[in-house]
Every structure is written in C-alpha cells, then in structure tokens.
C-alpha cells in the first residue's frame, strides 16, 4: 500500500500475487498510523541529527573538502543528542569520530587535519570511484569482471597499491580480478594532488 503511489505497477502485481482482497491495491484505503507507537523523542533527536549533518556537510564544503575524503573528528556543540546517534552522523559526514559537547549555541566544528592514514583511505575511495566510472562508461554490469592497469608516481597512491589489504579492498569494490602497475592508455585522474592513469579492460 505504501509503495503504490511510487511503484504503481509493481505494487499492484505484488498485491494480486499475495492474494489482495480487492481488484487493485489502488482501491485499498491508505494505512493509518498507530499514534501509540510514535516515539516523539526519537523524532526530535533525528531532527537534531539532520541539523548536525547539514552543518557538518556545510563545513566540509566551505573548507573545500570532498565528501570521499574521511576526516578525523566532528565536534557538535549545544545539541542534546545521545552517543547512540554518533554513527549516523559519522556515516553521513564521513568522519571517524563524533563527539557531542555542551554549549549555548548549536554549532559544529571539524578537525580538518588530514593524517597519512586518512590520505590513504581517501585515495582508496577516489580510485574506486574512478574505476567504477570507467566501468559505467563502458556499459559493464555487476556480472562483468575486469583487470586494471595503473601508473602513478604519487607517494600516497603508491602506498595504496603496496598494501595487500587495500588492493583486496579495491578488487572487491570494483569487481577487478587483477591490478598491474604498467604504462597504459587509460584516463588520467587527479587524487589529492597526485595523478594516476587507470585503464580498465573487461576480461
């Protein structure tokens, strides 16, 4: 019933297949909310979570920091939030740690210091994005395996490919069977000031 306005044909098919009582799901009455099950405190806290995320993303944009680059810490002042909401904020703003502090005004501060580990993690995400962009442009599907060639003099990029664990992560995230460090005819992209040339070939 909830799907019906957005996916009319699929929801009607499911309705009929599951033995709906009426001719169509679109003839059913809209479900009514059980007011007794509504927890207003959760709704209020989620509203604050949205404000923290909005300010955090705004601070990232103002600092010119791409969302794919992880940051170390976000401190939220003046928000009445419990620690259980930290992971939601961390995922949305892409930070490792979220701390809620007391304060008279609601504001957010970001630690914009990019450590070596954060640089490497950010580079991994950018490489994944670049490879998947090429997959998409070539019309490859989730069932298509590839091999990738890369060439870069970048120090951070070099550390990414020197790590077996990170290469394994790249393979999993891009459906790549193997990576080869060699000259190639691929597209050159810039990752945090370092250049890398990547070529993707379907196996």
Backbone as CSV, one residue per row, in Angstrom:
resi,resn,N_x,N_y,N_z,CA_x,CA_y,CA_z,C_x,C_y,C_z
1,UNK,0.821,-1.210,0.000,0.000,0.000,0.000,0.858,1.264,0.000
2,UNK,1.929,1.225,0.774,2.811,2.389,0.844,3.563,2.578,-0.474
3,UNK,3.915,1.477,-1.120,4.632,1.543,-2.398,3.762,2.052,-3.533
4,UNK,2.455,1.825,-3.442,1.546,2.015,-4.569,1.683,3.354,-5.294
5,UNK,1.768,4.503,-4.597,1.859,5.773,-5.327,3.160,5.945,-6.106
6,UNK,4.204,5.221,-5.693,5.526,5.412,-6.292,5.878,4.323,-7.295
7,UNK,5.368,3.114,-7.052,5.600,1.992,-7.959,4.265,1.316,-8.242
8,UNK,3.416,1.980,-8.994,2.024,1.517,-9.164,1.882,0.118,-9.747
9,UNK,2.671,-0.188,-10.762,2.503,-1.486,-11.427,3.118,-2.615,-10.607
10,UNK,4.304,-2.400,-10.078,4.972,-3.429,-9.284,4.177,-3.733,-8.014
11,UNK,3.695,-2.690,-7.360,2.940,-2.902,-6.119,1.611,-3.598,-6.397
12,UNK,0.993,-3.281,-7.528,-0.273,-3.950,-7.871,-0.034,-5.429,-8.172
13,UNK,1.074,-5.721,-8.850,1.427,-7.114,-9.148,1.632,-7.894,-7.856
14,UNK,2.379,-7.310,-6.916,2.621,-7.979,-5.635,1.327,-8.169,-4.855
15,UNK,0.489,-7.148,-4.891,-0.796,-7.198,-4.175,-1.629,-8.374,-4.673
16,UNK,-1.716,-8.499,-5.995,-2.504,-9.594,-6.567,-1.858,-10.948,-6.259
17,UNK,-0.538,-11.002,-6.358,0.180,-12.246,-6.144,0.068,-12.724,-4.695
18,UNK,-0.075,-11.774,-3.775,-0.190,-12.116,-2.352,-1.639,-12.287,-1.900
19,UNK,-2.541,-12.278,-2.861,-3.940,-12.561,-2.543,-4.712,-11.379,-1.997
20,UNK,-4.481,-10.179,-2.554,-5.216,-8.998,-2.125,-6.714,-9.170,-2.281
21,UNK,-7.479,-8.604,-1.369,-8.928,-8.814,-1.341,-9.659,-8.014,-2.419
22,UNK,-9.118,-6.876,-2.834,-9.780,-6.028,-3.828,-9.193,-6.255,-5.217
23,UNK,-9.821,-5.625,-6.185,-9.372,-5.788,-7.565,-7.982,-5.203,-7.774
24,UNK,-7.679,-4.145,-7.049,-6.387,-3.477,-7.181,-5.969,-2.903,-5.844
25,UNK,-4.652,-2.828,-5.623,-4.138,-2.211,-4.402,-4.522,-0.731,-4.327
26,UNK,-4.761,-0.132,-5.501,-5.099,1.288,-5.552,-6.519,1.570,-5.079
27,UNK,-7.289,0.520,-4.825,-8.639,0.673,-4.281,-8.655,0.509,-2.759
28,UNK,-7.488,0.152,-2.212,-7.382,-0.013,-0.769,-7.337,1.349,-0.071
29,UNK,-7.729,1.362,1.194,-7.602,2.583,1.982,-6.155,2.756,2.422
30,UNK,-5.747,4.027,2.509,-4.372,4.309,2.935,-4.185,3.875,4.389
31,UNK,-3.047,3.221,4.704,-2.825,2.768,6.079,-2.829,3.933,7.072
32,UNK,-3.405,3.716,8.224,-3.420,4.753,9.255,-2.332,4.473,10.284
33,UNK,-1.644,5.531,10.688,-0.570,5.385,11.668,-1.136,5.094,13.040
34,UNK,-0.430,4.234,13.751,-0.784,3.949,15.139,-0.059,4.961,16.018
35,UNK,-0.778,5.979,16.455,-0.164,7.065,17.208,0.537,6.573,18.479
36,UNK,0.061,5.472,19.028,0.643,4.953,20.261,2.063,4.442,20.055
37,UNK,2.424,4.145,18.810,3.754,3.610,18.518,4.764,4.700,18.160
38,UNK,4.306,5.937,18.062,5.192,7.039,17.677,5.974,7.507,18.905
39,UNK,7.288,7.477,18.794,8.168,7.938,19.869,8.656,9.335,19.497
40,UNK,8.053,10.353,20.057,8.370,11.732,19.699,9.814,12.088,20.015
41,UNK,10.375,11.484,21.061,11.757,11.803,21.424,12.731,11.388,20.320
42,UNK,12.451,10.245,19.666,13.298,9.795,18.561,13.171,10.749,17.383
43,UNK,11.944,11.196,17.103,11.720,12.147,16.011,12.477,13.448,16.278
44,UNK,12.408,13.926,17.526,13.104,15.166,17.886,14.621,15.011,17.749
45,UNK,15.127,13.864,18.178,16.578,13.646,18.090,17.028,13.520,16.637
46,UNK,16.205,12.866,15.820,16.575,12.746,14.404,16.578,14.105,13.717
47,UNK,15.714,14.997,14.158,15.728,16.360,13.623,17.056,17.037,13.953
48,UNK,17.559,16.790,15.159,18.860,17.352,15.538,19.999,16.687,14.759
49,UNK,19.872,15.383,14.527,20.877,14.678,13.719,20.972,15.315,12.341
50,UNK,19.816,15.621,11.749,19.806,16.246,10.423,20.501,17.608,10.452
51,UNK,20.300,18.352,11.538,20.943,19.666,11.652,22.459,19.527,11.787
52,UNK,22.908,18.541,12.576,24.342,18.309,12.723,24.961,17.938,11.377
53,UNK,24.296,17.020,10.671,24.797,16.578,9.369,24.832,17.749,8.393
54,UNK,23.774,18.543,8.386,23.713,19.698,7.483,24.859,20.666,7.747
55,UNK,25.110,20.962,9.027,26.209,21.866,9.369,27.566,21.236,9.053
56,UNK,27.668,19.932,9.309,28.926,19.250,9.018,29.255,19.251,7.539
57,UNK,28.260,18.955,6.713,28.472,18.975,5.261,28.752,20.391,4.771
58,UNK,28.090,21.369,5.406,28.347,22.758,5.045,29.779,23.160,5.367
59,UNK,30.277,22.704,6.521,31.654,22.998,6.917,32.649,22.340,5.966
60,UNK,32.324,21.128,5.519,33.194,20.444,4.555,33.250,21.226,3.246
61,UNK,32.077,21.653,2.775,32.008,22.395,1.518,32.769,23.715,1.622
62,UNK,32.609,24.393,2.744,33.287,25.674,2.941,34.805,25.502,2.944
63,UNK,35.267,24.365,3.470,36.708,24.088,3.519,37.228,23.478,2.220
64,UNK,36.305,23.206,1.282,36.711,22.607,0.012,37.149,21.160,0.164
65,UNK,36.557,20.458,1.137,36.945,19.077,1.423,35.931,18.116,0.799
66,UNK,36.386,17.297,-0.151,35.499,16.350,-0.816,34.907,15.369,0.190
67,UNK,33.680,14.971,-0.043,32.983,14.072,0.878,33.643,12.700,0.922
68,UNK,34.353,12.308,-0.135,35.006,10.987,-0.132,36.270,10.967,0.718
69,UNK,36.765,12.163,1.108,37.949,12.210,1.966,37.534,12.102,3.430
70,UNK,37.858,10.992,4.095,37.488,10.861,5.511,38.196,11.911,6.366
71,UNK,37.514,12.363,7.395,38.099,13.289,8.360,38.139,12.611,9.728
72,UNK,39.000,13.149,10.598,39.204,12.506,11.886,38.082,12.694,12.884
73,UNK,37.564,13.929,13.007,36.649,14.188,14.126,35.678,15.315,13.818
74,UNK,34.456,15.161,14.284,33.449,16.221,14.266,32.988,16.431,15.700
75,UNK,33.000,17.694,16.128,32.500,18.038,17.458,31.245,18.879,17.310
76,UNK,30.155,18.415,17.921,28.872,19.125,17.855,28.584,19.754,19.220
77,UNK,28.476,21.072,19.239,28.216,21.795,20.479,26.740,22.174,20.584
78,UNK,26.175,22.015,21.786,24.831,22.505,22.052,23.701,21.614,21.591
79,UNK,24.009,20.449,21.063,22.967,19.530,20.609,22.677,18.514,21.706
80,UNK,21.406,18.289,21.965,21.008,17.350,23.007,20.837,15.956,22.408
81,UNK,21.958,15.342,22.085,21.945,14.038,21.425,22.728,13.023,22.247
82,UNK,22.249,11.799,22.259,22.969,10.728,22.947,23.980,10.097,22.001
83,UNK,24.941,9.395,22.581,26.048,8.836,21.807,25.597,7.836,20.753
84,UNK,24.414,7.231,20.950,23.942,6.222,20.004,23.710,6.782,18.599
85,UNK,23.597,8.101,18.484,23.385,8.715,17.176,24.703,9.080,16.485
86,UNK,25.824,8.833,17.152,27.129,9.203,16.599,27.406,8.539,15.259
87,UNK,27.070,7.236,15.163,27.382,6.505,13.935,26.608,7.044,12.740
88,UNK,25.379,7.504,12.971,24.587,8.080,11.878,25.269,9.326,11.332
89,UNK,25.695,10.202,12.244,26.373,11.435,11.834,27.700,11.105,11.152
90,UNK,28.450,10.179,11.750,29.763,9.814,11.201,29.651,9.309,9.776
91,UNK,28.653,8.473,9.501,28.477,7.918,8.154,28.113,9.006,7.146
92,UNK,27.226,9.909,7.542,26.749,10.932,6.616,27.811,11.986,6.313
93,UNK,28.603,12.345,7.314,29.599,13.414,7.140,30.972,12.840,6.798
94,UNK,31.118,11.512,6.918,32.372,10.808,6.647,33.490,11.255,7.585
95,UNK,33.245,11.037,8.866,34.267,11.297,9.883,34.447,10.042,10.726
96,UNK,35.612,9.909,11.350,35.921,8.731,12.150,35.297,8.798,13.543
97,UNK,35.165,10.009,14.076,34.679,10.153,15.447,33.734,11.341,15.541
98,UNK,32.663,11.172,16.308,31.715,12.260,16.567,31.600,12.443,18.076
99,UNK,31.774,13.688,18.522,31.702,13.999,19.945,30.641,15.069,20.166
100,UNK,29.773,14.849,21.133,28.755,15.832,21.481,29.186,16.558,22.765
101,UNK,29.292,17.882,22.679,29.701,18.700,23.816,28.598,19.684,24.192
102,UNK,28.599,20.094,25.446,27.643,21.103,25.897,28.018,22.462,25.314
103,UNK,27.018,23.292,25.090,27.266,24.626,24.554,25.978,25.420,24.498
104,UNK,26.100,26.735,24.524,24.907,27.581,24.495,24.319,27.687,23.100
105,UNK,25.152,27.599,22.094,24.673,27.678,20.714,24.996,26.382,19.985
106,UNK,24.116,26.044,19.047,24.330,24.834,18.265,25.313,25.111,17.135
107,UNK,26.452,24.466,17.189,27.435,24.637,16.122,28.267,23.374,15.984
108,UNK,28.902,23.259,14.834,29.704,22.075,14.527,31.108,22.504,14.143
109,UNK,32.098,21.770,14.647,33.491,22.017,14.272,34.089,20.732,13.713
110,UNK,34.850,20.870,12.639,35.509,19.719,12.020,37.009,19.801,12.223
111,UNK,37.608,18.669,12.507,39.066,18.574,12.516,39.493,18.345,11.072
112,UNK,40.114,19.363,10.473,40.444,19.304,9.053,41.870,18.817,8.788
113,UNK,42.554,18.357,9.835,43.910,17.829,9.660,43.826,16.444,9.015
114,UNK,44.472,16.309,7.862,44.444,15.038,7.134,45.724,14.262,7.447
115,UNK,45.596,13.221,8.238,46.748,12.395,8.572,47.104,11.499,7.383
116,UNK,48.242,10.836,7.493,48.680,9.934,6.428,47.661,8.824,6.201
117,UNK,47.145,8.250,7.281,46.154,7.181,7.150,44.882,7.673,6.476
118,UNK,44.455,8.893,6.827,43.248,9.452,6.210,43.473,9.735,4.727
119,UNK,44.682,10.192,4.379,45.014,10.427,2.961,44.913,9.135,2.170
120,UNK,45.452,8.066,2.735,45.430,6.772,2.058,43.996,6.270,1.904
121,UNK,43.207,6.398,2.965,41.806,5.959,2.891,41.028,6.767,1.863
122,UNK,41.294,8.068,1.823,40.641,8.916,0.827,41.041,8.541,-0.586
123,UNK,42.326,8.194,-0.769,42.810,7.797,-2.094,42.132,6.518,-2.553
124,UNK,41.934,5.574,-1.631,41.252,4.321,-1.974,39.859,4.613,-2.510
125,UNK,39.135,5.482,-1.836,37.770,5.798,-2.270,37.762,6.482,-3.634
126,UNK,38.739,7.346,-3.880,38.795,8.044,-5.168,39.140,7.077,-6.299
127,UNK,40.034,6.126,-6.010,40.394,5.132,-7.024,39.195,4.254,-7.350
128,UNK,38.452,3.855,-6.319,37.232,3.072,-6.528,36.262,3.852,-7.407
129,UNK,36.070,5.123,-7.107,35.149,5.953,-7.895,35.614,6.034,-9.354
130,UNK,36.934,6.252,-9.563,37.466,6.398,-10.924,37.282,5.120,-11.733
131,UNK,37.548,3.975,-11.107,37.405,2.704,-11.821,35.936,2.420,-12.122
132,UNK,35.078,2.642,-11.151,33.652,2.382,-11.373,33.048,3.345,-12.386
133,UNK,33.591,4.546,-12.486,33.167,5.475,-13.539,33.492,4.898,-14.913
134,UNK,34.697,4.319,-15.038,35.077,3.707,-16.316,34.221,2.485,-16.612
135,UNK,33.915,1.714,-15.584,33.031,0.556,-15.779,31.681,1.017,-16.336
136,UNK,31.159,2.077,-15.741,29.859,2.580,-16.153,29.889,3.085,-17.596
137,UNK,30.948,3.817,-17.951,31.059,4.363,-19.299,31.188,3.261,-20.343
138,UNK,31.776,2.135,-19.930,31.914,1.004,-20.860,30.669,0.115,-20.879
139,UNK,29.676,0.473,-20.066,28.439,-0.284,-20.042,28.561,-1.644,-19.373
140,UNK,29.533,-1.787,-18.478,29.733,-3.063,-17.794,28.707,-3.244,-16.684
141,UNK,28.357,-4.487,-16.426,27.380,-4.806,-15.387,28.084,-5.447,-14.199
142,UNK,27.307,-5.746,-13.161,27.869,-6.350,-11.956,28.406,-7.751,-12.220
143,UNK,28.002,-8.340,-13.334,28.491,-9.670,-13.688,29.778,-9.656,-14.485
144,UNK,30.244,-8.472,-14.872,31.459,-8.355,-15.695,32.695,-8.154,-14.828
145,UNK,33.671,-9.035,-14.991,34.951,-8.897,-14.294,35.928,-8.114,-15.170
146,UNK,36.866,-7.438,-14.524,37.829,-6.621,-15.271,39.241,-6.846,-14.731
147,UNK,40.195,-6.388,-15.507,41.548,-6.219,-14.999,41.913,-4.761,-15.226
148,UNK,42.726,-4.222,-14.339,43.032,-2.794,-14.395,44.537,-2.560,-14.380
149,UNK,44.962,-1.610,-15.195,46.358,-1.182,-15.205,46.432,0.208,-14.597
150,UNK,47.484,0.464,-13.830,47.634,1.783,-13.222,49.086,2.243,-13.315
151,UNK,49.243,3.543,-13.380,50.589,4.132,-13.415,50.545,5.455,-12.676
152,UNK,51.409,5.584,-11.670,51.443,6.816,-10.888,52.773,6.938,-10.163
153,UNK,53.246,8.179,-10.050,54.443,8.464,-9.264,54.073,8.997,-7.883
154,UNK,52.774,9.047,-7.605,52.304,9.598,-6.345,52.696,8.736,-5.150
155,UNK,53.140,9.386,-4.080,53.580,8.661,-2.886,52.420,7.952,-2.198
156,UNK,51.311,8.667,-2.004,50.161,8.081,-1.312,49.543,6.969,-2.153
157,UNK,49.394,7.216,-3.446,48.826,6.193,-4.335,49.699,4.950,-4.336
158,UNK,51.007,5.148,-4.307,51.925,4.022,-4.251,51.725,3.190,-3.000
159,UNK,51.456,3.858,-1.883,51.231,3.141,-0.629,49.928,2.343,-0.674
160,UNK,48.940,2.857,-1.393,47.681,2.118,-1.544,47.937,0.782,-2.217
161,UNK,48.658,0.813,-3.343,48.874,-0.414,-4.105,49.955,-1.303,-3.502
162,UNK,50.701,-0.777,-2.525,51.706,-1.592,-1.837,51.091,-2.405,-0.713
163,UNK,49.842,-2.112,-0.386,49.160,-2.813,0.697,48.264,-3.909,0.144
164,UNK,48.544,-5.147,0.526,47.717,-6.269,0.061,46.267,-6.102,0.509
165,UNK,46.088,-5.606,1.734,44.734,-5.437,2.270,43.958,-4.399,1.478
166,UNK,44.621,-3.295,1.112,43.930,-2.241,0.358,43.666,-2.666,-1.080
167,UNK,44.598,-3.390,-1.675,44.381,-3.899,-3.035,43.206,-4.874,-3.031
168,UNK,43.122,-5.690,-1.995,41.990,-6.617,-1.867,40.676,-5.853,-1.753
169,UNK,40.703,-4.742,-1.017,39.510,-3.899,-0.888,39.127,-3.282,-2.230
170,UNK,40.141,-2.826,-2.976,39.891,-2.258,-4.311,39.270,-3.300,-5.240
171,UNK,39.802,-4.499,-5.201,39.275,-5.569,-6.059,37.810,-5.845,-5.742
172,UNK,37.512,-5.928,-4.462,36.140,-6.235,-4.035,35.180,-5.119,-4.427
173,UNK,35.613,-3.869,-4.282,34.730,-2.727,-4.534,34.547,-2.420,-6.015
174,UNK,35.440,-2.958,-6.876,35.370,-2.628,-8.302,35.216,-3.861,-9.195
175,UNK,35.094,-5.055,-8.565,34.988,-6.312,-9.304,36.163,-6.492,-10.255
176,UNK,37.354,-6.198,-9.727,38.588,-6.309,-10.504,39.332,-7.581,-10.122
177,UNK,39.731,-8.359,-11.121,40.450,-9.609,-10.878,41.924,-9.370,-10.585
178,UNK,42.532,-8.398,-11.268,43.950,-8.137,-11.048,44.296,-6.686,-11.360
179,UNK,45.307,-6.194,-10.659,45.858,-4.858,-10.905,47.298,-5.012,-11.373
180,UNK,47.649,-4.280,-12.427,49.014,-4.307,-12.944,49.580,-2.894,-12.983
181,UNK,50.773,-2.743,-12.442,51.448,-1.444,-12.483,52.237,-1.353,-13.777
182,UNK,51.692,-0.601,-14.758,52.342,-0.502,-16.058,51.781,0.677,-16.838
183,UNK,52.516,1.073,-17.853,52.031,2.131,-18.741,50.749,1.649,-19.407
184,UNK,49.819,2.589,-19.625,48.555,2.203,-20.226,47.942,3.383,-20.969
185,UNK,46.870,3.121,-21.668,46.205,4.136,-22.473,44.951,4.668,-21.777
186,UNK,44.882,4.473,-20.486,43.695,4.876,-19.752,43.608,6.362,-19.469
187,UNK,42.572,6.712,-18.724,42.314,8.109,-18.387,43.117,8.509,-17.161
188,UNK,43.694,9.713,-17.215,44.459,10.232,-16.073,43.536,11.035,-15.163
189,UNK,43.554,10.712,-13.894,42.751,11.443,-12.923,43.660,11.945,-11.807
190,UNK,43.201,12.978,-11.126,43.975,13.550,-10.024,43.315,13.198,-8.698
191,UNK,44.121,12.713,-7.781,43.640,12.330,-6.459,44.469,13.050,-5.408
192,UNK,43.858,14.033,-4.767,44.540,14.807,-3.726,45.909,15.303,-4.167
193,UNK,45.959,15.846,-5.378,47.189,16.437,-5.881,48.120,15.460,-6.572
194,UNK,47.815,14.166,-6.536,48.626,13.159,-7.205,47.874,12.626,-8.421
195,UNK,48.626,12.349,-9.484,48.000,11.880,-10.714,48.175,10.372,-10.863
196,UNK,47.126,9.752,-11.395,47.172,8.324,-11.679,46.458,8.066,-13.003
197,UNK,47.076,7.222,-13.822,46.446,6.832,-15.086,45.903,5.419,-14.920
198,UNK,44.623,5.263,-15.200,43.937,3.992,-14.998,43.308,3.513,-16.297
199,UNK,43.502,2.238,-16.593,42.857,1.621,-17.750,42.119,0.369,-17.309
200,UNK,40.864,0.278,-17.704,40.015,-0.843,-17.327,39.698,-1.686,-18.570
201,UNK,39.925,-2.987,-18.462,39.669,-3.896,-19.577,38.816,-5.064,-19.097
202,UNK,37.729,-5.317,-19.818,36.845,-6.426,-19.473,37.544,-7.755,-19.761
203,UNK,37.428,-8.676,-18.836,38.046,-9.986,-19.030,37.114,-10.897,-19.846
